[in-house]
């Protein structure tokens, strides 16, 4: 699949770093509205550039556009790509409003095109291992999940020194104005939806606890820097999701069932270990085992992954899945309806800063298939 990238900022380097893991993806060019940034990025990775967006969209070689622009531009750029007949993979969020996300889904369907959105970590080894254990009822009926996405006091960290490999600075003004919920909550929301199916309601509280982030450039939008949400799934379970850039770093997930607990310590690691702690019955009494067992992952890293030393997120995982679905003419595990559903939930949490009331989810999606390699255990 021949792809082009729009947006050569901080996150683009993470895509180029993991692109070699997916030889079926061929990068034909990149484009950024900042010509100097595009030139620096293209020179670093030795890839061609497009002078304008129109030039990129007019290139018949480009089959899919990877939209890595600022979140405020996601809808406009994705819409232009679909109208030009290109499939789209966009960074999260799919759109800054639910109506715009729905509009993109409808436009793609009308044009016979695919559109998908990050994040895609639920397609990785850790999430697939957890899901396999859940499908096999390893902890019995699931009742509750606790999901954490805390990153510490980011505004007190040396973020001005954070520069990508190609020289792009971390866009702190945009990050603080978009907010950590829209930026991060989708990571674990997508896992929970894959595990439990569509959500029914979201009851959330969010707040901007530190309005003044003491930045050199003023932050003009008070986006939430803390949220806690309870998500009720149609299948029965409830998940509590906490997200902040205040509490110490914690990217853990715990899933509680009648017969035990499944957990992982860091959903952002490529192969974070998965643990199970079982409920035991001895002498007529039931109690939780004092030890936990590490489950084997459903797939071990291949030689290429080990060569690249990948420890964090494989950013091209979703791009590769979308490309494979297009080539094989099958439903994508990142279907547009799934991505819209993720977008609606994340926006419901983000917007609790203004509403502070329960939100009834209106979108849905068809069940997702496990990855083809996630059906057996690796010993």
Backbone torsions as a table, in degrees:
resi	resn	phi	psi	omega
1	UNK	NA	126.8	179.9
2	UNK	-89.8	124.1	-175.8
3	UNK	-121.9	158.1	170.8
4	UNK	-130.2	150.1	-179.2
5	UNK	-110.9	132.1	172.3
6	UNK	-111.0	120.2	-177.4
7	UNK	105.7	109.4	-176.0
8	UNK	-114.6	34.1	-179.8
9	UNK	-83.1	-156.5	-170.8
10	UNK	-56.5	-44.7	-174.2
11	UNK	-73.4	-23.9	-176.0
12	UNK	-59.2	-33.0	179.2
13	UNK	-62.2	-34.5	179.8
14	UNK	-67.5	-32.4	176.0
15	UNK	-70.8	-43.2	-180.0
16	UNK	-67.6	-31.0	-179.9
17	UNK	-65.8	-35.9	-177.0
18	UNK	-101.2	-3.5	178.0
19	UNK	-57.4	-39.2	179.5
20	UNK	-61.6	-16.9	177.7
21	UNK	-71.9	-11.5	-174.0
22	UNK	-129.2	81.2	-175.0
23	UNK	-63.1	-15.5	178.2
24	UNK	-74.0	-11.4	179.3
25	UNK	-97.9	125.7	179.3
26	UNK	-117.4	115.9	179.5
27	UNK	-83.9	119.2	-177.7
28	UNK	-101.2	-13.8	178.6
29	UNK	172.6	164.2	179.6
30	UNK	-131.2	159.8	179.7
31	UNK	-150.0	143.5	174.8
32	UNK	-145.3	145.8	179.9
33	UNK	-66.5	-21.3	173.5
34	UNK	-92.2	104.1	-174.2
35	UNK	-60.5	-37.8	179.8
36	UNK	-65.7	-41.6	179.1
37	UNK	-64.3	-42.1	178.5
38	UNK	-62.4	-42.6	-178.5
39	UNK	-65.3	-41.3	179.4
40	UNK	-64.7	-43.7	179.9
41	UNK	-64.5	-46.1	-178.1
42	UNK	-64.8	-38.2	179.1
43	UNK	-67.2	-40.2	-178.2
44	UNK	-63.9	-40.5	-176.6
45	UNK	-101.7	2.2	178.1
46	UNK	55.7	53.2	178.1
47	UNK	-125.0	153.5	179.6
48	UNK	-71.1	158.3	176.3
49	UNK	-119.7	155.4	170.5
50	UNK	-105.2	139.4	-178.0
51	UNK	-70.7	-39.7	-178.3
52	UNK	-135.6	166.0	175.5
53	UNK	-63.9	-37.1	178.7
54	UNK	-61.9	-38.1	178.6
55	UNK	-63.5	-42.3	179.0
56	UNK	-62.9	-47.9	-176.3
57	UNK	-68.7	-23.0	179.4
58	UNK	-84.1	-8.9	-178.4
59	UNK	-77.2	113.1	-177.3
60	UNK	-67.5	-15.2	179.3
61	UNK	-71.5	-28.3	-174.2
62	UNK	-75.6	117.5	177.7
63	UNK	-97.3	-33.8	-179.0
64	UNK	-135.8	139.7	175.1
65	UNK	-107.4	131.2	175.4
66	UNK	-99.5	112.2	-172.2
67	UNK	-92.5	103.6	-178.2
68	UNK	-114.7	31.1	-178.8
69	UNK	-79.9	178.1	173.7
70	UNK	-58.1	141.2	-178.8
71	UNK	-50.9	-32.6	179.8
72	UNK	-67.1	-18.2	-179.5
73	UNK	-101.0	-4.2	-174.1
74	UNK	-56.5	-47.8	-177.1
75	UNK	-63.0	-49.5	-176.5
76	UNK	-61.4	-45.5	-178.4
77	UNK	-68.7	-45.6	179.8
78	UNK	-61.9	-40.9	179.1
79	UNK	-60.9	-44.8	179.5
80	UNK	-62.4	-38.4	-179.4
81	UNK	-67.3	-43.7	178.7
82	UNK	-63.4	-41.8	179.6
83	UNK	-64.8	-25.0	178.0
84	UNK	-88.2	2.1	177.2
85	UNK	85.6	20.5	179.9
86	UNK	-104.1	140.2	168.6
87	UNK	-67.8	156.3	-174.5
88	UNK	-133.3	133.3	164.4
89	UNK	-119.6	122.1	-175.9
90	UNK	-119.3	147.3	172.2
91	UNK	-65.2	162.2	179.5
92	UNK	-78.0	153.4	-12.3
93	UNK	-74.2	159.4	179.1
94	UNK	-57.1	-40.0	176.3
95	UNK	-156.0	161.7	-179.4
96	UNK	-84.6	-5.3	174.6
97	UNK	-137.9	150.2	-179.0
98	UNK	-64.7	-38.6	-179.7
99	UNK	-63.3	-37.2	178.0
100	UNK	-69.8	-36.8	176.1
101	UNK	-62.8	-44.1	177.2
102	UNK	-62.1	-38.9	-179.9
103	UNK	-63.7	-39.5	177.5
104	UNK	-65.5	-41.7	178.1
105	UNK	-61.0	-44.6	179.8
106	UNK	-65.0	-43.8	-179.5
107	UNK	-61.9	-43.3	179.0
108	UNK	-61.1	-43.0	180.0
109	UNK	-63.6	-41.9	-179.6
110	UNK	-64.3	-33.3	-177.9
111	UNK	-92.5	-0.1	-178.1
112	UNK	67.2	34.3	-176.7
113	UNK	-117.0	165.8	176.0
114	UNK	-103.7	142.6	168.5
115	UNK	-137.4	136.0	178.8
116	UNK	-140.0	162.8	-176.1
117	UNK	-134.5	145.6	169.1
118	UNK	-66.4	161.3	2.3
119	UNK	-85.2	164.1	-178.5
120	UNK	-128.1	16.7	-177.6
121	UNK	-64.8	-18.2	177.7
122	UNK	-67.5	-10.4	176.2
123	UNK	-91.4	-0.4	-177.8
124	UNK	-87.3	177.4	-171.0
125	UNK	-62.8	-42.2	-176.8
126	UNK	-65.5	-50.3	-179.3
127	UNK	-63.5	-40.1	-179.6
128	UNK	-67.0	-32.9	176.6
129	UNK	-67.5	-46.0	176.4
130	UNK	-57.9	-43.9	-176.9
131	UNK	-66.0	-38.6	178.5
132	UNK	-63.1	-43.0	177.7
133	UNK	-62.3	-37.8	178.2
134	UNK	-67.9	-41.9	178.8
135	UNK	-62.7	-31.7	-179.6
136	UNK	-88.4	7.7	176.4
137	UNK	58.9	38.6	-177.8
138	UNK	-61.9	-27.5	177.5
139	UNK	-119.6	21.4	178.8
140	UNK	71.8	-154.9	179.8
141	UNK	-69.9	127.0	-179.2
142	UNK	-83.1	134.0	179.9
143	UNK	-111.3	-35.8	-167.1
144	UNK	-153.1	149.3	173.6
145	UNK	-136.0	141.3	173.4
146	UNK	-114.4	120.9	-178.5
147	UNK	-121.9	132.6	-177.1
148	UNK	-121.4	135.2	174.5
149	UNK	-139.3	70.4	178.4
150	UNK	-106.3	145.0	-175.2
151	UNK	-128.2	9.5	179.5
152	UNK	81.3	179.1	-179.1
153	UNK	-76.8	82.2	-174.0
154	UNK	-60.3	-38.5	-175.9
155	UNK	-68.7	-11.7	175.7
156	UNK	-101.0	0.3	178.0
157	UNK	-84.9	164.1	-178.9
158	UNK	-78.9	55.8	-172.8
159	UNK	-66.7	-19.7	178.1
160	UNK	-68.2	-17.4	178.6
161	UNK	-94.1	-3.2	-178.0
162	UNK	-78.7	109.9	-177.9
163	UNK	-131.7	136.6	179.5
164	UNK	-71.7	171.4	-178.4
165	UNK	-58.8	-35.3	-178.0
166	UNK	-86.6	-2.8	175.1
167	UNK	104.8	10.4	179.6
168	UNK	-85.1	128.3	179.1
169	UNK	-75.0	153.5	175.1
170	UNK	-63.9	124.7	-173.8
171	UNK	-79.4	74.1	-170.2
172	UNK	-62.5	-35.8	179.6
173	UNK	-61.6	-48.2	178.7
174	UNK	-63.5	-42.6	-178.4
175	UNK	-60.3	-45.1	-178.9
176	UNK	-71.2	-33.8	-178.8
177	UNK	-78.3	-31.6	175.5
178	UNK	-74.6	-42.5	176.2
179	UNK	97.1	153.0	-174.3
180	UNK	-70.9	-21.6	-180.0
181	UNK	-69.8	-51.8	178.7
182	UNK	-65.2	-31.5	-178.1
183	UNK	-78.1	-35.2	-167.1
184	UNK	-122.2	-29.7	-170.7
185	UNK	-58.7	-31.4	-178.6
186	UNK	-59.9	-24.8	-179.5
187	UNK	-55.9	-50.8	-178.1
188	UNK	-92.7	-23.0	173.8
189	UNK	-59.4	-42.7	-179.2
190	UNK	-64.9	-37.2	175.9
191	UNK	-61.4	-48.6	-176.0
192	UNK	-63.7	-38.7	178.5
193	UNK	-66.8	-40.0	177.1
194	UNK	-62.9	-41.0	-179.0
195	UNK	-69.0	-46.4	-166.2
196	UNK	-112.9	-7.4	180.0
197	UNK	87.4	-170.1	-174.6
198	UNK	-59.4	147.5	175.9
199	UNK	-88.5	153.9	177.2
200	UNK	-101.6	-49.5	-176.8
201	UNK	-140.3	156.5	173.0
202	UNK	-129.3	124.2	173.8
203	UNK	-115.7	113.0	-169.2
204	UNK	-132.6	155.4	168.2
205	UNK	-129.7	130.4	175.1
206	UNK	-136.8	155.2	-176.1
207	UNK	-156.0	152.3	170.1
208	UNK	-98.9	95.8	-174.2
209	UNK	-79.4	-25.2	179.4
210	UNK	-127.4	82.9	-178.2
211	UNK	-61.0	-38.6	-178.5
212	UNK	-93.7	102.1	179.8
213	UNK	-85.6	6.3	176.4
214	UNK	56.5	42.7	179.9
215	UNK	-89.0	157.5	176.5
216	UNK	-66.5	-43.0	176.5
217	UNK	-96.2	127.1	-175.6
218	UNK	-58.2	137.2	172.7
219	UNK	-90.5	113.7	-170.3
220	UNK	-94.7	-8.6	179.6
221	UNK	-118.1	126.9	178.8
222	UNK	-88.7	83.8	177.6
223	UNK	-81.9	153.8	178.7
224	UNK	-60.2	138.5	171.4
225	UNK	-114.5	4.3	174.4
226	UNK	-151.0	140.4	172.8
227	UNK	-152.9	153.3	169.7
228	UNK	-137.4	131.9	-175.2
229	UNK	-136.1	142.9	171.6
230	UNK	-110.4	120.5	-176.9
231	UNK	-109.0	121.8	178.1
232	UNK	-99.1	125.1	-178.1
233	UNK	-98.3	146.3	-179.1
234	UNK	-60.0	-27.3	-178.8
235	UNK	-79.3	-7.7	175.6
236	UNK	125.5	-47.3	-175.3
237	UNK	-64.3	160.3	172.3
238	UNK	-122.0	139.5	176.8
239	UNK	-120.4	137.4	171.6
240	UNK	-104.8	119.5	-178.1
241	UNK	-115.1	123.9	176.9
242	UNK	-114.0	135.9	-176.7
243	UNK	-140.6	131.1	178.2
244	UNK	-160.8	164.3	167.0
245	UNK	-118.8	42.9	-180.0
246	UNK	-130.1	-56.9	-178.9
247	UNK	-67.3	153.5	179.8
248	UNK	-55.0	151.3	-174.7
249	UNK	-53.0	129.3	179.9
250	UNK	-159.6	113.4	179.6
251	UNK	-120.1	39.4	-172.6
252	UNK	-91.4	162.4	176.5
253	UNK	-140.2	130.5	174.7
254	UNK	-126.9	133.7	-179.3
255	UNK	-121.5	123.8	-172.6
256	UNK	-107.0	123.1	177.1
257	UNK	-120.1	174.1	-180.0
258	UNK	-62.3	-27.1	-173.7
259	UNK	-113.1	8.0	178.8
260	UNK	160.0	-168.1	-176.7
261	UNK	-132.4	133.2	170.1
262	UNK	-105.9	143.5	-178.1
263	UNK	-154.3	159.4	167.9
264	UNK	-145.1	149.2	-171.8
265	UNK	-87.5	-24.5	-175.1
266	UNK	-152.5	103.5	-178.1
267	UNK	-70.3	-11.4	-179.9
268	UNK	-90.6	-9.0	174.5
269	UNK	-81.8	142.8	-175.2
270	UNK	-60.1	-37.6	-178.6
271	UNK	-137.3	58.2	177.0
272	UNK	-62.5	132.3	-178.1
273	UNK	-59.4	148.4	177.8
274	UNK	-110.9	133.3	-177.2
275	UNK	-121.9	152.2	173.5
276	UNK	-130.2	135.1	173.9
277	UNK	-122.6	119.2	-172.5
278	UNK	-95.8	153.2	173.1
279	UNK	-88.9	126.1	-175.4
280	UNK	-105.9	152.6	175.2
281	UNK	-125.4	113.2	-177.9
282	UNK	-133.9	127.8	178.2
283	UNK	58.7	36.2	178.4
284	UNK	79.8	-1.1	179.0
285	UNK	-111.1	145.8	179.4
286	UNK	-111.5	131.2	178.2
287	UNK	-151.9	159.7	179.3
288	UNK	-79.5	132.8	178.6
289	UNK	-58.7	140.5	-179.5
290	UNK	-76.1	-6.2	-179.2
291	UNK	-119.9	160.8	174.3
292	UNK	-123.6	150.6	-178.0
293	UNK	-110.1	137.1	176.4
294	UNK	-84.7	124.9	178.6
295	UNK	-85.0	143.2	174.3
296	UNK	-67.8	141.2	176.0
297	UNK	-69.8	152.6	-178.0
298	UNK	-72.1	-15.0	176.4
299	UNK	-152.5	137.6	175.5
300	UNK	-92.0	157.2	-179.3
301	UNK	-63.4	141.3	176.4
302	UNK	-81.9	174.6	-174.4
303	UNK	-61.4	-37.1	-178.1
304	UNK	-67.6	-40.5	178.6
305	UNK	-63.0	-44.0	178.7
306	UNK	-63.3	-36.8	-179.7
307	UNK	-62.6	-39.4	-178.5
308	UNK	-82.9	-4.8	176.5
309	UNK	61.6	35.0	-174.9
310	UNK	-71.2	118.1	176.8
311	UNK	-114.3	-30.8	-177.4
312	UNK	-95.1	-154.5	-174.4
313	UNK	-71.0	136.1	169.9
314	UNK	-84.1	96.8	-173.4
315	UNK	-67.3	-22.9	-179.0
316	UNK	-90.4	2.8	-179.1
317	UNK	-59.1	-45.7	179.5
318	UNK	-68.8	-37.4	177.8
319	UNK	-61.2	-43.2	-179.6
320	UNK	-66.5	-40.0	178.0
321	UNK	-64.4	-42.2	178.7
322	UNK	-64.3	-44.0	179.3
323	UNK	-61.6	-41.6	179.5
324	UNK	-65.0	-40.2	179.1
325	UNK	-63.6	-39.6	178.6
326	UNK	-65.5	-47.8	-178.7
327	UNK	-62.7	-39.2	-176.7
328	UNK	-90.0	-2.5	178.9
329	UNK	53.0	52.5	179.9
330	UNK	-130.4	166.1	174.9
331	UNK	-62.4	141.8	179.3
332	UNK	-86.2	142.0	175.9
333	UNK	-70.3	-6.9	170.1
334	UNK	-117.2	57.7	-176.5
335	UNK	-61.5	157.1	179.5
336	UNK	-61.1	-37.0	-179.9
337	UNK	-67.2	-38.0	175.9
338	UNK	-62.9	-46.0	-178.6
339	UNK	-65.5	-37.8	176.5
340	UNK	-64.4	-40.0	179.5
341	UNK	-63.5	-44.2	175.4
342	UNK	-58.7	-46.1	-178.6
343	UNK	-59.8	-42.7	-179.5
344	UNK	-63.3	-43.5	-179.3
345	UNK	-64.9	-46.1	-178.7
346	UNK	-63.4	-41.0	177.7
347	UNK	-65.1	-36.4	178.1
348	UNK	-61.9	-39.2	178.1
349	UNK	-70.0	-47.9	179.5
350	UNK	-58.1	-45.8	-175.0
351	UNK	-75.3	-7.1	175.9
352	UNK	-62.8	-15.4	172.9
353	UNK	-58.8	-31.1	-177.8
354	UNK	-103.0	-36.2	-172.6
355	UNK	-94.1	-49.4	179.6
356	UNK	61.3	32.0	-178.5
357	UNK	-137.0	158.6	178.4
358	UNK	-58.1	146.1	-177.5
359	UNK	-123.6	127.2	178.0
360	UNK	-90.9	120.9	-178.2
361	UNK	-71.0	136.1	-177.6
362	UNK	-108.4	-19.6	-178.3
363	UNK	-92.5	171.3	177.6
364	UNK	-154.8	-176.6	178.5
365	UNK	-160.3	159.6	177.9
366	UNK	-80.4	153.4	-179.7
367	UNK	-54.9	148.0	179.9
368	UNK	-95.6	142.0	174.0
369	UNK	-83.4	144.2	172.0
370	UNK	-62.2	159.9	172.9
371	UNK	-62.4	148.0	-173.5
372	UNK	-61.2	-22.0	-179.1
373	UNK	-94.2	2.4	-173.1
374	UNK	-103.5	41.4	-178.6
375	UNK	-114.3	-8.6	179.2
376	UNK	-137.9	164.8	-179.2
377	UNK	-94.5	142.2	173.8
378	UNK	-93.3	123.8	-177.4
379	UNK	-87.9	NA	NA
